[in-house]
Amino acid sequence: MIALLSVWWRAFSIVSMTSLNVTQVTGHHYVSAFFTGSLLSFIWWANTRTAAHSDLAGAQVMYTLGAGCGTVFGMYLGSLVA
């Protein structure tokens, strides 16, 4: 179960940071766009080594759900700082 939660968290973190970064870029918030873009790239670098290589049953579903939750969370965070 912890391994599946780890898959969910990886998707959640990268997609929420992507959504937040997009809100910063579209709002022309240069400094926060720089930081969110940098953090996004840091998360992406770590994520590429593990997410696509999981053999866990249900990992694809957990990654999908994490990405969906991350999208909404990132949009929410973006609305708070925009």
C-alpha positions, 0 to 999 in steps of 0.5 A: 500500500505504501508503494502505491501511495508513493506512486500517487504522490509522485503524480500529485506533486509533479502535476500540481507543480505544473498547474501552479507553474502554468498559473504563474506563467500566464499571470506574468509572475516572473519570480514565482514562475522561475521558482515553480518551474525550477521545482517542477524540473527537480520533481520531474528529474526524480520522477522519470527514474521511477514512475514509468518503471513500476510493476505494481498492480494498480500503479497506473490507476494510482498515478492517474488519480494522483495526477487528477488530484494534483491538477485540481490542487495546483489550480487551487494554489494558483488561484490563491497566489494569482 
